[in-house]
Amino acid sequence: MSSLAVAVLRLLVLVTPLLAGGIGYVVHRHATLKVPITAAGLAVALVVACPGLIGAL
């Protein structure tokens, strides 16, 4: 595995929980939005899916 791929993987591992936590917090603070856990899970799924799609190209 190249050093660039390792760096991107580490960055994703660090950013994904921050993104999920941030989206969960925003959804929690705004009661009109849906369940925070669902929104945070969808954020994680999106972050995981994007590199997979890029890698498939």
N, C-alpha and C positions, 0 to 999 in steps of 0.2 A: 504494500500500500504506500502510495507516495506521501510525502510530508504535507502536501497541500490537502490531500484527502483527509489525513489525520487532523489537520488544523480545522477543516470545515466540520468534521464530525464532533470535535471537542466544542466548537462554537455552538453547534446545534444542541449539544447536551447541556450547555450552560444557558442558552437563550430560551429553550422550550419551557422549562419550569417558570421562568420569569414571565413569559408571554401568557402562559396558562393562568398563573397567579394574578397577573394584571387584568386579564379579561374576566376572571372570576370575581375579582374585587369590584370592577366597574359594574358588572351585572348585579352583584350583591347590593351595591349602593343605590342602584336605580331599580326600584321594585317593579316597574312596569315591564322590565325585561324578563326573560325566562329563567329557568333554574341555573344558578352559577356553575354547578358541577358539569352540567351538560355543555354549557358554553366553553368552559375550560377544556373539556375533553375534545370538543370539536376543534379548538385551537391547536391542541397537540396533534390531532389527526391531520390537520392542514399542514403543519410544519413537517410531519413525517412524510406526507404524500408528495410534497414539492420536490425534495431531493430524489425521491423515487422516480418521479416523472422526468426530471432532468437527466437522471442516469439512464433511463430507458431510451432517450433520444440518441 
